[in-house]
Amino acid sequence: PKARAERGLEEQGSESPGAEPGSGALQGTMGTSRLYTLVLVLQPQRVLLGMKKRGFGVGRWNGFGGKVQDGETMEDGAKRELQEESGLTVNTLHKVGHIVFEFVGEPELMDVHIFCTESVQGTPMES
């Protein structure tokens, strides 16, 4: 499927028309957004990636992440996804980016918050 990048509405200082003020909710041409995280584990001259086995990006190398659950902070969701997908735990994450995009014909925007860390605990494991 083809993806189309959207401007970062948050960075433009605007929220969705009709969204509750202060909610941070985004709305694209096709509908509302869903929150996702992406974690990059970085070390000098190295980046830890996992082979995606299902869902978005299947068959490709990728960072670790996924959907943020109801009641979960962005950072807690990122930590949970990293642990579920790699077996690694982390104490400190640094937010390094935010992208919003949609797949043409899909009703929901993907609102992705990107984190990195240089220090993890554990041994990477296949999930």
N, CA, C and O of each residue as an XYZ file, in Angstrom:
508
protein
N       0.820     -1.195      0.000
C       0.000      0.000      0.000
C       0.857      1.250      0.000
O       1.948      1.268      0.571
N       0.367      2.276     -0.633
C       1.104      3.536     -0.689
C       0.794      4.372      0.542
O      -0.349      4.433      0.996
N       1.825      5.014      1.073
C       1.651      5.903      2.222
C       1.839      7.336      1.762
O       2.584      7.609      0.822
N       1.164      8.232      2.425
C       1.326      9.651      2.143
C       1.678     10.341      3.447
O       0.949     10.218      4.432
N       2.770     11.055      3.464
C       3.193     11.757      4.677
C       2.292     12.951      4.909
O       1.874     13.629      3.970
N       2.001     13.195      6.165
C       1.203     14.354      6.559
C       2.088     15.295      7.347
O       3.049     14.861      7.982
N       1.776     16.569      7.313
C       2.532     17.510      8.129
C       2.247     17.223      9.589
O       1.164     16.750      9.934
N       3.206     17.504     10.441
C       3.029     17.319     11.877
C       2.089     18.378     12.413
O       2.520     19.501     12.676
N       0.837     18.058     12.581
C      -0.144     19.037     13.035
C       0.227     19.589     14.399
O       0.029     20.773     14.673
N       0.769     18.722     15.260
C       1.171     19.152     16.593
C       2.214     20.257     16.489
O       2.159     21.243     17.224
N       3.157     20.090     15.579
C       4.228     21.061     15.423
C       3.730     22.342     14.768
O       4.350     23.394     14.918
N       2.621     22.266     14.044
C       2.056     23.444     13.407
C       1.201     24.244     14.381
O       0.730     25.332     14.052
N       0.998     23.691     15.609
C       0.218     24.397     16.614
C      -1.274     24.281     16.408
O      -2.032     25.093     16.940
N      -1.721     23.284     15.643
C      -3.155     23.127     15.457
C      -3.568     21.702     15.730
O      -2.813     20.751     15.525
N      -4.788     21.590     16.198
C      -5.365     20.280     16.426
C      -6.456     20.074     15.399
O      -6.692     20.928     14.545
N      -7.107     18.954     15.487
C      -8.170     18.645     14.551
C      -9.330     19.602     14.685
O      -9.701     19.988     15.793
N      -9.901     19.982     13.568
C     -11.142     20.740     13.671
C     -12.171     19.857     14.366
O     -12.354     18.702     13.982
N     -12.832     20.379     15.368
C     -13.838     19.608     16.077
C     -13.289     18.752     17.194
O     -14.066     18.162     17.946
N     -11.965     18.661     17.331
C     -11.385     17.876     18.422
C     -11.538     18.653     19.717
O     -11.577     19.883     19.721
N     -11.621     17.922     20.805
C     -11.713     18.577     22.106
C     -10.440     19.372     22.348
O      -9.347     18.819     22.217
N     -10.542     20.664     22.699
C      -9.345     21.486     22.914
C      -8.415     20.853     23.942
O      -8.849     20.397     25.000
N      -7.130     20.836     23.610
C      -6.135     20.283     24.520
C      -6.017     18.779     24.471
O      -5.172     18.209     25.162
N      -6.847     18.109     23.668
C      -6.815     16.646     23.623
C      -5.632     16.135     22.830
O      -5.216     14.990     23.013
N      -5.073     16.966     21.942
C      -3.975     16.521     21.097
C      -4.450     15.633     19.962
O      -3.633     15.138     19.186
N      -5.771     15.420     19.849
C      -6.308     14.541     18.818
C      -6.050     15.127     17.440
O      -6.205     16.328     17.217
N      -5.658     14.265     16.530
C      -5.414     14.673     15.153
C      -6.491     14.083     14.277
O      -7.002     12.998     14.558
N      -6.836     14.775     13.235
C      -7.805     14.248     12.293
C      -7.311     14.543     10.895
O      -6.983     15.683     10.566
N      -7.260     13.514     10.081
C      -6.814     13.679      8.710
C      -7.996     13.800      7.772
O      -9.144     13.951      8.190
N      -7.681     13.730      6.509
C      -8.728     13.848      5.509
C      -9.663     12.651      5.564
O     -10.821     12.744      5.157
N      -9.169     11.537      6.062
C      -9.965     10.319      6.077
C     -10.546      9.991      7.453
O     -11.435      9.143      7.530
N     -10.091     10.621      8.546
C     -10.624     10.263      9.854
C      -9.707     10.664     10.977
O      -8.964     11.641     10.877
N      -9.764      9.902     12.049
C      -9.012     10.215     13.257
C      -7.657      9.524     13.252
O      -7.303      8.828     12.301
N      -6.901      9.727     14.339
C      -5.560      9.144     14.412
C      -5.489      8.051     15.465
O      -6.339      7.965     16.351
N      -4.474      7.228     15.355
C      -4.159      6.184     16.328
C      -2.722      6.419     16.761
O      -1.852      6.654     15.922
N      -2.460      6.358     18.081
C      -1.119      6.604     18.617
C      -0.249      5.359     18.533
O      -0.682      4.255     18.862
N       0.998      5.563     18.083
C       1.987      4.492     17.981
C       3.312      4.997     18.542
O       3.544      6.201     18.653
N       4.175      4.043     18.892
C       5.533      4.381     19.313
C       6.526      3.623     18.443
O       6.196      2.603     17.839
N       7.733      4.137     18.394
C       8.852      3.478     17.733
C      10.075      3.733     18.598
O      10.367      4.879     18.942
N      10.802      2.656     18.957
C      12.003      2.778     19.786
C      13.206      2.303     18.983
O      13.196      1.215     18.408
N      14.240      3.134     18.952
C      15.507      2.779     18.315
C      16.548      2.598     19.404
O      16.791      3.507     20.199
N      17.166      1.416     19.440
C      18.231      1.126     20.400
C      19.547      1.401     19.685
O      19.917      0.703     18.741
N      20.250      2.436     20.155
C      21.462      2.917     19.488
C      22.685      2.706     20.358
O      22.653      2.954     21.563
N      23.754      2.251     19.745
C      25.063      2.175     20.385
C      26.073      2.649     19.350
O      25.765      2.659     18.159
N      27.275      3.043     19.777
C      28.246      3.546     18.794
C      28.406      2.582     17.607
O      28.747      1.411     17.779
N      28.156      3.099     16.424
C      28.297      2.362     15.166
C      27.315      1.196     15.027
O      27.486      0.353     14.146
N      26.271      1.133     15.899
C      25.322      0.012     15.835
C      23.897      0.485     16.123
O      23.669      1.400     16.914
N      22.948     -0.169     15.454
C      21.525      0.046     15.709
C      20.882     -1.333     15.795
O      21.060     -2.159     14.900
N      20.135     -1.586     16.872
C      19.453     -2.867     17.018
C      18.112     -2.798     16.297
O      17.296     -1.919     16.574
N      17.886     -3.730     15.371
C      16.634     -3.815     14.631
C      16.064     -5.214     14.774
O      16.802     -6.163     15.041
N      14.770     -5.346     14.601
C      14.116     -6.650     14.619
C      13.448     -6.905     13.281
O      13.011     -5.974     12.604
N      13.373     -8.189     12.900
C      12.679     -8.571     11.668
C      11.188     -8.655     11.969
O      10.770     -9.424     12.834
N      10.393     -7.875     11.267
C       8.951     -7.806     11.495
C       8.289     -9.064     10.947
O       8.460     -9.390      9.772
N       7.538     -9.774     11.782
C       6.922    -11.037     11.386
C       5.458    -10.920     10.985
O       4.928    -11.793     10.298
N       4.799     -9.837     11.415
C       3.380     -9.675     11.079
C       3.015     -8.194     11.115
O       3.761     -7.368     11.642
N       1.874     -7.880     10.553
C       1.374     -6.509     10.602
C       2.164     -5.562      9.713
O       2.837     -5.968      8.766
N       2.057     -4.283     10.057
C       2.700     -3.219      9.291
C       4.211     -3.456      9.203
O       4.862     -3.596     10.239
N       4.778     -3.504      8.014
C       6.211     -3.685      7.818
C       6.674     -5.129      7.823
O       7.874     -5.381      7.929
N       5.758     -6.090      7.710
C       6.129     -7.502      7.757
C       7.245     -7.804      6.755
O       7.228     -7.321      5.623
N       8.226     -8.622      7.198
C       9.338     -9.012      6.344
C      10.442     -7.981      6.230
O      11.368     -8.144      5.435
N      10.353     -6.922      7.017
C      11.361     -5.851      6.956
C      12.009     -5.654      8.319
O      11.419     -5.949      9.359
N      13.244     -5.143      8.286
C      13.944     -4.782      9.515
C      13.362     -3.467     10.020
O      13.095     -2.553      9.239
N      13.170     -3.383     11.332
C      12.506     -2.212     11.884
C      12.932     -2.003     13.330
O      13.476     -2.907     13.964
N      12.681     -0.808     13.842
C      12.804     -0.569     15.275
C      11.653     -1.275     15.969
O      10.894     -2.000     15.327
N      11.517     -1.074     17.262
C      10.505     -1.764     18.051
C       9.407     -0.789     18.447
O       9.693      0.349     18.819
N       8.177     -1.217     18.371
C       7.093     -0.327     18.760
C       5.749     -0.872     18.360
O       5.627     -1.989     17.855
N       4.738     -0.058     18.597
C       3.378     -0.470     18.274
C       2.376      0.496     18.857
O       2.700      1.646     19.156
N       1.156      0.020     19.015
C       0.052      0.856     19.481
C       0.187      1.179     20.963
O       0.606      0.343     21.764
N      -0.174      2.403     21.307
C      -0.253      2.816     22.705
C      -1.626      2.395     23.216
O      -2.643      2.672     22.580
N      -1.651      1.722     24.372
C      -2.912      1.252     24.939
C      -3.614      2.362     25.715
O      -2.979      3.310     26.177
N      -4.926      2.233     25.852
C      -5.709      3.197     26.620
C      -5.152      3.319     28.032
O      -4.858      2.314     28.679
N      -5.008      4.551     28.507
C      -4.524      4.805     29.856
C      -3.015      4.745     30.003
O      -2.493      4.942     31.100
N      -2.311      4.478     28.925
C      -0.859      4.334     28.944
C      -0.218      5.622     28.431
O      -0.712      6.226     27.479
N       0.878      6.044     29.058
C       1.604      7.191     28.522
C       2.370      6.752     27.283
O       2.587      5.559     27.070
N       2.777      7.713     26.470
C       3.558      7.421     25.277
C       4.822      6.643     25.655
O       5.146      5.628     25.037
N       5.534      7.135     26.684
C       6.787      6.505     27.094
C       6.554      5.105     27.656
O       7.318      4.187     27.357
N       5.512      4.929     28.462
C       5.215      3.596     28.999
C       4.864      2.626     27.880
O       5.258      1.460     27.919
N       4.123      3.103     26.880
C       3.802      2.263     25.731
C       5.047      1.862     24.966
O       5.167      0.718     24.529
N       5.973      2.792     24.800
C       7.228      2.502     24.101
C       8.043      1.462     24.865
O       8.584      0.533     24.266
N       8.132      1.616     26.184
C       8.879      0.660     27.013
C       8.238     -0.729     26.951
O       8.942     -1.733     26.835
N       6.904     -0.787     27.030
C       6.196     -2.067     26.973
C       6.425     -2.750     25.629
O       6.724     -3.943     25.580
N       6.286     -2.000     24.542
C       6.479     -2.584     23.213
C       7.906     -3.105     23.029
O       8.104     -4.180     22.463
N       8.901     -2.346     23.506
C      10.292     -2.796     23.407
C      10.467     -4.120     24.139
O      11.099     -5.040     23.621
N       9.904     -4.218     25.347
C      10.035     -5.445     26.137
C       9.302     -6.610     25.463
O       9.845     -7.711     25.379
N       8.089     -6.382     24.987
C       7.313     -7.446     24.346
C       7.968     -7.952     23.072
O       7.948     -9.152     22.796
N       8.542     -7.055     22.299
C       9.076     -7.426     20.991
C      10.524     -7.880     21.013
O      10.963     -8.584     20.104
N      11.281     -7.486     22.046
C      12.714     -7.817     22.045
C      13.192     -8.497     23.320
O      14.291     -9.052     23.343
N      12.389     -8.465     24.381
C      12.824     -8.998     25.666
C      13.691     -8.032     26.449
O      14.148     -8.365     27.543
N      13.928     -6.850     25.917
C      14.794     -5.866     26.569
C      13.978     -4.897     27.412
O      12.840     -4.569     27.076
N      14.574     -4.444     28.509
C      13.954     -3.397     29.316
C      14.842     -2.165     29.272
O      16.040     -2.240     28.996
N      14.219     -1.034     29.551
C      14.929      0.239     29.469
C      14.422      1.141     30.579
O      13.237      1.122     30.912
N      15.319      1.931     31.149
C      14.924      2.903     32.166
C      14.643      4.263     31.556
O      13.662      4.917     31.911
N      15.498      4.691     30.642
C      15.396      6.045     30.102
C      15.240      6.022     28.586
O      16.016      5.387     27.871
N      14.221      6.726     28.117
C      14.015      6.932     26.689
C      14.094      8.423     26.404
O      13.729      9.247     27.243
N      14.570      8.760     25.223
C      14.647     10.156     24.786
C      13.747     10.309     23.568
O      13.919      9.601     22.576
N      12.788     11.229     23.636
C      11.926     11.461     22.481
C      12.722     12.233     21.434
O      13.274     13.298     21.713
N      12.771     11.678     20.224
C      13.581     12.281     19.169
C      12.778     12.669     17.933
O      13.312     13.315     17.031
N      11.515     12.288     17.877
C      10.752     12.647     16.699
C       9.278     12.341     16.820
O       8.831     11.648     17.733
N       8.539     12.878     15.873
C       7.093     12.681     15.798
C       6.694     12.806     14.337
O       6.937     13.833     13.704
N       6.081     11.759     13.805
C       5.599     11.812     12.426
C       4.129     11.396     12.391
O       3.678     10.572     13.187
N       3.412     11.975     11.469
C       2.013     11.622     11.254
C       1.876     11.275      9.779
O       2.262     12.056      8.909
N       1.325     10.098      9.504
C       1.120      9.735      8.104
C      -0.125      8.886      7.975
O      -0.679      8.400      8.961
N      -0.550      8.718      6.740
C      -1.711      7.881      6.475
C      -1.448      7.039      5.242
O      -0.656      7.403      4.373
N      -2.130      5.906      5.187
C      -2.131      5.101      3.982
C      -3.332      5.539      3.163
O      -4.448      5.631      3.675
N      -3.098      5.805      1.904
C      -4.163      6.257      1.020
C      -5.306      5.242      1.074
O      -5.102      4.041      0.897
N      -6.502      5.751      1.322
C      -7.678      4.888      1.381
C      -7.993      4.354      2.763
O      -9.048      3.753      2.962
N      -7.101      4.558      3.726
C      -7.346      4.103      5.100
C      -7.950      5.247      5.905
O      -7.585      6.405      5.698
N      -8.867      4.940      6.819
C      -9.567      6.003      7.541
C      -8.785      6.639      8.686
O      -9.168      7.702      9.174
N      -7.696      6.007      9.121
C      -7.007      6.473     10.318
C      -5.585      6.944     10.030
O      -4.846      6.294      9.291
N      -5.208      8.077     10.617
C      -3.821      8.535     10.558
C      -2.987      7.730     11.541
O      -3.493      7.294     12.575
N      -1.724      7.533     11.229
C      -0.784      6.904     12.159
C       0.039      8.027     12.782
O       0.818      8.692     12.099
N      -0.140      8.230     14.076
C       0.511      9.294     14.843
C       1.636      8.634     15.637
O       1.398      8.077     16.709
N       2.865      8.695     15.111
C       3.985      7.914     15.636
C       4.964      8.800     16.404
O       5.464      9.796     15.880
N       5.226      8.420     17.649
C       6.180      9.125     18.502
C       7.438      8.261     18.591
O       7.374      7.086     18.953
N       8.584      8.862     18.254
C       9.838      8.120     18.104
C      10.758      8.413     19.284
O      10.979      9.566     19.656
N      11.288      7.335     19.860
C      12.189      7.420     21.002
C      13.486      6.704     20.673
O      13.526      5.846     19.791
N      14.555      7.061     21.391
C      15.799      6.304     21.292
C      16.349      6.082     22.691
O      16.006      6.790     23.638
N      17.204      5.087     22.791
C      17.904      4.793     24.034
C      19.273      4.232     23.684
O      19.461      3.627     22.629
N      20.208      4.440     24.571
C      21.556      3.903     24.376
C      21.853      2.800     25.378
O      22.880      2.128     25.279
N      20.958      2.610     26.343
C      21.206      1.650     27.413
C      19.975      0.784     27.643
O      18.905      1.289     27.984
N      20.133     -0.521     27.455
C      19.053     -1.475     27.699
C      19.555     -2.573     28.621
O      20.759     -2.792     28.750
N      18.620     -3.256     29.258
C      18.961     -4.383     30.111
C      18.379     -5.649     29.488
O      17.280     -5.637     28.934
N      19.138     -6.741     29.589
C      18.681     -8.023     29.074
C      19.396     -8.407     27.798
O      20.299     -7.716     27.327
N      18.964     -9.533     27.254
C      19.503    -10.066     26.006
C      18.384    -10.070     24.978
O      17.292    -10.559     25.267
N      18.624     -9.539     23.788
C      17.559     -9.532     22.777
C      17.066    -10.951     22.490
O      17.857    -11.879     22.319
N      15.736    -11.094     22.444
C      15.121    -12.393     22.182
C      14.061    -12.244     21.105
O      13.441    -11.190     20.966
N      13.865    -13.301     20.352
C      12.828    -13.317     19.327
C      11.459    -13.395     19.989
O      11.270    -14.118     20.968
N      10.517    -12.650     19.450
C       9.158    -12.710     20.020
C       8.205    -13.394     19.061
O       7.021    -13.537     19.365
